[in-house]
Amino acid sequence: MTNDNFTYKPQDVNYLGFLEAQLRDLQGIATLAYELIQNADDAPPDAGSPPATAGSLPINRLTFDVTDDALLVENDGLFRPVDFARLQNIASGGKREEAGTIGAFGLGFIAVYQVTDAPEIYASGRHWRLNPAAPPDQRIQERRLPTTGTRFRLPWAFDPASPIRRTLRLPAIRPGQLDEFAASLAAAIETAALFLRQLTRLEVKRNGHLLRHIERQSGPGRELILRDNNGQTQHWLRFQGDFNAAAAALRAAHPWQIETARHSDVQLAIPTDPSSRPGRLYAGLPTATTLPLPLHINADFFPTTDRKRIHFAGEQSAGGYQAAWNQAAMTAAAQLLAHNLGGLPGRVGHMGLWQLLQKAAETAQMANQGDLPQIFAAFWQALQ
């Protein structure tokens, strides 16, 4: 006899299993650095931070200190109640709907489990200890204490017998790796500094001793200066445009898939010194997608699931709107370069301009041969 009365059964997610799956796409010390830099750059300044002075960017720093027992990450930003809430509800997507942010706090924070089993947070008068192996109602311990800014303490996961390491399928950290970690962080902060919106100084220390810092300074006109602790400087020309019309059409066609907070600005950064180094695509922070042109492009791209690359294929697939959005951003970047071409000889020199044009032609040839996404040919098309 059929019983038409339904009953309820619980359903949950194996939290460590979820972390293990996510960490497959969040590997590498540079990735860990980028995720924490992104979260700090999205944070509003703490009320106790020094104010900006005339003609300068506000002081807002992020410091990585590779100590013998933990990675310490400190910044001047404010860790808000909503940020604590997002750590309690991982992958809720709330930050993606918040205007003026580029990340998804909580999901990106998962990257810290590469190196730690028990992260700690000191911020906004709270001290949190996280234990991902504990029952859901005991995963976070909290106590109240005075704090300044935001501080993460990530004790190294040295224990090879750790159940968390084994469940996450990750090796234990070895003390001999720490100098290498510090060197990787020192390299990552230079790559990350170019398109930051709030952070003006990135630092890497080893047991409290400064290894490297990168400071962002405003130069004349559209110029950005990156200066390190050895006195070396990089000068970049910055140009900003948008693809508002194309973005509006895409949102109308895909109203539920494209968030209203996803912005349609696009930025170019061109070195004032001629460079043969390939350019890179940034989604706020650097991705692994490069192009032969000696310039960098920043937009609110849709990345691949590992958040490391930008995809441009699949217009007819279920995720085709993402490729279409990314292509619109690249088209706008090409038009932005063409619009500002006339002023480049006075800033990058005739040799620098010639090199850029040559690389644009090479990029188009590679795209037409199928060696690069077809949209990369848009630069040469716009410049002709």
N, C-alpha and C positions, 0 to 999 in steps of 0.2 A: 504494500500500500504506500502511495506517495505521500510524503509529508511536505506540505507547501509552506511550512513555517521556517524561514531562514534564521540561522544563528550567525553570530559574528566570530571571526577568528582574528587574532592579532597579526600584524605584518610589520617587520622592522628591517633595518639594514645592518649587516655585520660591519661595525664601524671600522675595525682594523682592516677588514677586507676591502672596504671602500677606500681607505687611505692607501693600501697597497696598489690598487688599480690606478688611483690618481697619481701616485708617485712615479709610475712608469713614464709619465709625460712631464715630470718636473725634476729631471735628473741634472746634476752638475752644480758646482759652486756658483758659477755665473748666473744660472737660473735662480738659485736661492737669493743671490744679491739683487737681481732685477726685481723679483717679487717684493722684497722688503723695501727697496728703493721706491718702487711704484706705490706701495701702501703709504710710505712716509710722504711722498710728493702729493698724494691725494688729501692728506690730513690738513685741517685748518691749523694755523699757528697757535701755539699755546699763549695764553694771556701773559705769561712771564717772559716771552721771547723779546729780545731787543728790537725796537722799531727800526724801520728803514731810515737811512739818512738821505739827504737831497742828492739826486743823481745816481743812487745806488739801488741795487736789489735788496729786499729785506734779508736779514740774516736768518737763515734756516739751514741747519746742518744735520747730516746723518753720519754716524761713526760706526764702523765695524772694528771691534777689538778682538783679535784672535788670542785668547789667553790659554794657558795650559789646561784649564779645566772646563772652559765654556767659551762659546762665541757670544760676545756682548754686542748688542745693536741698539744704539741710542739716537734719538732725534728730538728736535725742538717742537715737533707738532703735538697737537692735542688728540688723545685717544678718547673718543666720545662714547657715551652710553650706547649709541647705535652700533659702534664698532665692537664693543663687548658682546652685544646681542648677536651680531653676525658670527662671532666665534662660537656662540652657543647653538647656532643654526647654520651649519656649514652648507654652502652651495645654495643658499636661499635666493641669490640673485638680486638682493636689494640694492647693492652698491651699483650695479650696472644701470639701474634706473635713476641714479642720483646724478644730476647735472654737475659737470666740472670734475668728474673722476674718470679714471681710465682703467680701473681694475675691478676685481671682485673680492673684497677683503673676506678672509675666511678660507675660500678655495685656494688663493695664492699662498696663504699662510701654511698650507699643508706642506709646502716645500721644505720647511724647517725640519720635518721628520727625516730628511736625508741624514741629518747629523745628530739629532737628539731624540731621546725617548720621552723627555719630560720638560717641555718648554715652559718658561715663566714669563709673566708680563708684569711690569711695574708702571702704572699710569693712572692718572686721574684719582689719586688717593686709594688705589686698589693694588693688591698683589695677588695675581692668579698663578696657580700651579695646575698644569694640565697633565692628565694621565689617560691616554687613549685606550688603555687596556681595562680601565675600571668600568663598572656598570654606568649606564647613562646618567643616573642621578648623583654619581660620585666622581665624574671625570674632571670636574673643575673645583679646586679648593680656592677659597677667597678669604683674604683678611684685609683690614683697612690699615693704611700707613701713609705718611707724607711722601709725595712724589713730585718730581719736576720733569716736564716733558714726558717722553715715552721711552721705556727701556725694555728690551727683550733679553732674557738670559737663556741661552740654549746650551745646557750641559752636554758635553760630548758623550755620544753613545759608545763608550769604550768596551762595554761588556759583550764579548762574542756569544755568551750564553743567554743574552737577553731575550725573553719571549717576544718582546715587541720587535726586535731586529729580525727574529726568525719569521714572525708572521708577516712582516713587511717585505721579506725576502731581500734584506739589505745587509751588507757587511758591517761589522763594527768599525768604528773609527780607530785608527792607529795613531799614537802620538807623533810618529814620524811624518804624518801627513800634514801637520798643522802649518809648517812653513810653506808648504805648497798651497794650502788653502789661502793663506795670507797673500801669496803672490797672485793667485787667481782673482781674489777680491780686488787687489790693486789694479789689475788689468781691466776688470769689469767696470770699475767706477768711471774710467775714462770714456769707455764706449757708451755708458748710460747717461752721461752728463748733458748731452747735446740739446735735448728737447724737454728737459725738466721745466716745470711751471713754477714751483715754489722753492725747492731745495736749491741753495746757492753754494754749498760746500759739502763735498763727500770726502770722508777720511777712512783710512785703513791703518790700524795699529796692530802691533804684536806685543802682548803683555804690557800695554800702556804706552809703548814707544811708537811714535809716528813713523810709518813706512812711506805713506804717500797721501797727498791730498790733491783734489781737483777743485778749483774755485771758479765759479761762473761770474763773469763781470760784463756789464753792458759797455760796448764800445760806441764809437760815433755812428750815427745813422742806424742801419739795420745790423750792425756788427755785434757778434758775441765773442768774447774772449774767454778761453779756457786756460787757466794758469795752474801749474803744479808746484810742489814744494821745492823743486830744483830750479825754478825760474823759467822753465820751458813754457812757451805760450803757443796756442793755436788760435787763429782768427778765422771766424766763419761769418759769411754773409747769410742773412736769414730773410726769406720772403714768405709771405702768407697770402693764401687765397682760399677759395671755397668751391664746392660743387652743390650749392644750395638747391638749384633748380632740379638737377638730376636726383638729389637726395629726396626732394619732395615727391617726385614721380615714383621713386622706389618705395617710399613709405606708403603712398597711396595704393600701390600694387601689392604691398606686403605689410598691411597695417599691424599684424600681430607679431611678425617676426623681427621687425626693425624697431628697436627701442627709441622713444622720443628723445631720450638723453644722449643717444649716439650722435656726435656732432659731425658736421660736414666740412670742417676746416681742413686745409692741407698746408703743410709747411715744407720749404726747401732749405737746406743748409749746404752752402758751397764754400770750400776752403779758399782763402785768399791766396795761398801758395799753391801753385800747380801741383796736382797730385795724380799719380797713376793708380792709387788704391781704389778698389771698387767701392761703389756706393752701397748703401744698406737701407732697407725699409724698416721704419720704426712704427710701432703701435703704442706711442708714448715712450716705450723703451725698446731697445734693439731686438729685432728678430734675426733669424738665420737667413732670410731671403736677401740676396744681394743682386746687384746689377752692375754692368761694366761702367756706367756713367760715374764720374768722380763727384757725386753729390749724394746727400742723404734725404730721404723723403719721410715725413711723419704725417700720419692720418689715423683716424679712428677705424682702422682696418678690422675686418673680421679675420682672426687668425685660424689656423688649423687647430685641431683638438689638443695638440700638445703645446699650443700657444707660442710656438717657436718660428712658424713660417706663415706666410700669407699665400692663400691659394687663389688662383684666377680661373680655374677650369670649372666645368660643371654647371653651365648656365641653365641646362634643361633638367638638372637634378633637383631633389627636394631642397638642397641647400644652395640652389642657383642664385638666390637673391644675395647671398654673401659674396659670391664671385662678382655679380653685377655691381654691388656697392664698391668693392675693391677696385674694379675696373674704372668706375666713375672717379674714384679718388686719383688713380694714376693718370687719367685723362686730364683732370684738373691740374695735376702737378706738371704735366707736359706743357699745358697752356700757360701756367704761371712762369715756367722757365722761358718760354718764348716771349712773353710780355716784358720780361726784365732783361732780355738779352742785350739790348742796346747799351745798358749801363755797366755791363760786366767788364769790358776792356779796361776801364779806368780803375777797377778794383782787383781783378785777377790777372791783368796783363793780356797782351795779344797772344802770347804763347799759351796761357791758361785757357783763353777762349777757344783757340784753335784745337787744343787737346780735347776740350769738352765737345766741340762739334764733331771731331773725329770719332770719339767714343759713342756719340749719339748715332752716327751712321753705322758703326760696327754693331751697336746694340740692335738697331733695326734689322740689319742683315741676319743676325743670329736669331731674332724673333721670327723672321720670315722663313728661316730654314727649320724652325721648330725646336731650336736649341734653348729658347727662352719663351716665356708666355707672349702671345701675340700682342698683348696690350703694351709691351715694352717698346714696340715700334712707334708708339704715339709721340715720343719725344722728337724723333727725327721728322716725323710728319708735321708736327707743330712748328718746328724750326725752319722748314723749307718755305 
